[in-house]
Amino acid sequence: MACGDRYHVHRHNVTVDPADPDHFSRVLAACPAAKILYLLGLSPPAGQDVATRYLLEPLLTLVRAIATKKTGNTELYLITTGCQPVGNMPVNRPEQALLWGVARTLRLEHPEMNCRIIDIDPGDGHTPLSGLAFTALMRGIGEQCLHESAWRGNQCYVPALSVCPVFPLEGRQSTCAGNVTGFYLISGGLGAFGLRLAHWLIDRGMTNIALMGRGGAGETTRQAIAGLEQRGARISVYAADVADLTALENAVSHAEDAFGPLIGIIHGAGILRGGFLQQDSAATHYQVMRPKVEGAMNLHHITQRRQVAEFILISSASSVLGLSRYAGYAAANAYLDALAWRRRGSGLPALSIGFGPFSDAGLALSEPALMHSSRLPALTMSQGIHWLSRALCSGSAHVIAMAYDAPDPAHGIDKAHGAMDPSHTVTKAVGATDRATLDMAGPHLAAKVARSPASLSSSTPGQRAAQIVQYIRRQVAGLAGGDGEDFSDRRPLRDVGIDSLTGVELRNRLQRKFGIPLPVTLLWDYPTLAELTALILNRVQMTLSQGENHHE
């Protein structure tokens, strides 16, 4: 199947419009597929804007088509090449890491699609799929396929988190110390965390700082800048979009005229806007990705002619864990992580640090579900700055600073707090993960196996309803941290502590328990225990009836 501007079939080849879900639906109806391989990542066109749209638009349209198809026997494989760090082998295609952020979110929103992602060996960079890479791909999509893997040669690697080595801050010479001339640039510098980063730079000895933001400085921001200047800093403010290369070049040139050479960059620009993969358009996700992705690429571009001592990318834990309703945000941060690895492989400075939500500033303040998530407890800005300083001492290219409580040990990460270094660890055998690794694959729904409805087959409809209610109450209590018995079945579950994140987790658990497909918008469409129970009971009974008819 290839992308074009119209639907066309010629023998076994099909051309579809990547923006038309009906085209994908027609293909899936005519050719039911147990496994779908998404290979567009292997040969993206030149140009960051074009490549981003090329990678994501067909995938989002395909996801909508599969979700509409509502069959539980599809496995979706996303294939990338050269975008994951493995050993000493460099990352050479960081834009493809966008698909890793999407895949990790897709598994949270649609576990029934059994999404897996494989990064194959880029080889010489001239052939999209060499013979060795093709052989590895065929092994990767075999029966023992991992949720996430990278193949180099004939060896399989899996993602892992390890505790980041931490070195004492005392006695370490700051990069900023003694720099009388020169300046640091902070994109997103007019937000609360950007201003806190400016204080951190002053603490490290940097007194020349350029703050960049799209909207310019309001009264509150001007007061905060005055506080920076009272500490002896020289601050320049630029109302410019870091994703606009011309505007960025102009701002940097003006700052160079005032301060001297650019010696350090902190890229903190970003926006947070929620929407499910099944519902939002590629254009909506692109708007979220643009400041982070194009901004980072532009900053990387301007350093080709300027030697900087530090290149710090403010990323998010969502790049590794996924984030339901925020696929574009997770994808953009996955790109930042890959860009850091690419720069390191080219001998350039880079650190991508992924934070969990901040309780006292940042994008998450606009989303209550992120602020009160039992899965990802918030950090303070001071804690974030502390771990940023430690991360610089560690020498790692990509570090995550977060407090994390896994809702289910099956996620592979039990409990963690502090700085962790994501990497790829070799498996001992193909399909068997090293026990020392932490597989971050997320929930997986074996959609072909539906044991739970059968376990309810001997119960009456009334007994089934009671069993379903009891199970839901237990799960709500565990996810919301309260007493599952202490709320009315007519009360919206969001009122008892189930937010957008734990709501998706609840939906995934219900799918696994009862072996039935449920919409990602489950708690929006069926917000109370009574409505939820009625839906599940109806679908379980339909499944049981179909099973009985099949055996007759």
Secondary structure, 3 states (H helix, E strand, C coil): CEECCCCEEECCEEEECCCCHHHHHHHHHHCCCCEEEECHHHCCCCCHHHHHHHHHHHHHHHHHHHHHHCCCCCEEEEEEECCCCECCECCCCHHHHHHHHHHHHHHHHCHHHCCEEEEECCCCCCCCCCHHHHHHHHHHCCCCCCCEEEEECCEEEEEEEEECCCCCCCCCCCCCCCCCCCEEEEECCCCHHHHHHHHHHHHCCCCEEEEEECCCCCHHHHHHHHHHHHCCCEEEEEECCCCCHHHHHHHHHHHHHHHCCEEEEEECCCCCCCECCCCCCHHHHHHHHHHHHHHHHHHHHHCCCCCCCEEEEEEECHHHHCCCCEHHHHHHHHHHHHHHHHHHHCCCCCEEEEECCECCCCHHHHCHHHHCCCCCCCECHHHHHHHHHHHHHHCCCEEEEEEEECCCHHHCCCEEEEEEEEEEEECCECCECCCCCCCCCCCCCCCCCCHHHHHCCCCCHHHHHHHHHHHHHHHHHHHHCCCCCCCCCCCEHHHHCCCHHHHHHHHHHHHHHHCCCCCCCHHHHCCEHHHHHHHHHHHHHHHHHHHHHHHC
